[in-house]
Amino acid sequence: MIWQENELYNLYKLGETFASSEKPSFMSHFSWLASEELRHRMTVEGFLEEGMLEGTPIIDYLDALGLEPYFKDERVEPKTLEDLILDALIREKHSYELYSKLSKILEGSLSEIFLMMANEELKHAYRLKIMYEMLGE
């Protein structure tokens, strides 16, 4: 989870750089998206540091999921703004699916927080889709 949030954060910071020369109107969007991913990472890190996830079914789920593909995943190095947005859309979808599943596995406030994070990933994807459509303008 933390790795995925870091990757998205890095993509959005790179997006700011691309946008500065290719599409300046996107800079604020990428900045906002980066701050969202940073907040998500800090939330998950806080859960781990405080031991809030220990003893929950989430640990069994993550073990069963086999996160190996995430760690073998190559660091995304898009060459264009279009590629960056498309890569980010795929990663946002993966984050949405993971957080949605975690919200169903957990109970109480943890479930609600992961559901909120899943919904935020949907908002990120929606914004990216709009940005993608605006590329040709």
N, C-alpha and C positions, 0 to 999 in steps of 0.2 A: 504494500500500500504506500509506504513512504517512498519507495523507489519510483513508483508510478507518478506520485505527486511531484517529486523532484524533476522527473523527465518532462512533465507538462510545464512546470515552472520554467525550466531551461528553454523549452520550445517557445514559450511566450516572451521570454526576455530576448531571444533571437528574433522573434517576430517584431519586437519594438525596433530592433536594428534594421531589419528588412524594410519595415514600414517607413522609417525615417527618410529613406531615399526613394522608395517605390510608391508608397501610399500613406503619406503623413496622417491622414484622417484615421488610420487604424491604430496609431500609437497608443492612444488612450484606452482603446479596447484591449490591446495586448497587455498594457500595464494593469488594468483591472483584472484580467484573467490570471496574470501572474500572482497578483495579491491574493486571489481566491485560492489558488493552489498552495500557496505558502500557508494560508490559514488552515487548509485541510491537513497539510503535513504536520503543522504544529498541534492540531487537535489529536491526530492519531499518535504522535509522539507523546503527548500528554497522557493519553490512555495507557500507553505502554509503560511510561515512567511511573505512573501511579498504580500499576498492576491491575487496572480496572478490567482488562480482558482475560486475565488469568482465571482459570476455572470456568470459563464460559465455553459454549459450543463453538465459538469462533475459531479457537485454536485447532480443534479437530477438523473443522471445515477447511481452514487454510492448509493444514497438513494433507488432507484428502485431495485438495485442489491441485496440489503439486505445483508450486509457484516457479518451478524450474524454468519454464519458458520465459518468464519475465526477466530472470537473471541472465539468460542466454541472449535475450533480445538485444540486438545491436542498438547502440545509441543512435537516435534519429539525427541525421545531418541533411536536412532539406537544402536543396540548391535554389529554390524559388519560394516566393511567398505563397503561391498556390500549393506547392508540395507541403509546406509547413502547415497550412490550414487543414489539408486533407489528413496528414499524419496526426494532427491534434484531434481531429474529429474521431478518428479510430480510437485513440487513447481515451478520449472522454467517454466514448461508448463503453470501453472496457471498465473504466472507473464506475460508471453508472451501474453496470451489471454487477460488479463486485459489491458496491455499497448497498444496492437493492437486496442482494442475497443476504448480506450481513444483517440488514435491518429485519429480515424475516427470521433469522436464526436467533438473534438476541431478543431480550425483553426489556421493558421499561424505558428509562431515559436513553440507554445506549441504542436501543432499537430506533427510537425517535431521532437521535442525532445522526445515525447512519442513513436513515430515510431522508432527512433534510439534506445531507451531503449528496445523496443520489439525485435528489431533485435539483440541486445546484449544478451537478454535472450535466443534467439535461439543459439547463439554462445556458451553460457554457457552449454546449453543442449547438443550440439554437442560434446563439450569437455568431458562432463560427460559420454556420450555414449562411447567415445573412451577409457576413463579410465575404464569403466565397462568391456569393451572387453579385456582390458589389465590385469584385475584382475587375470586371470588364468595363466598368464606368469610368 
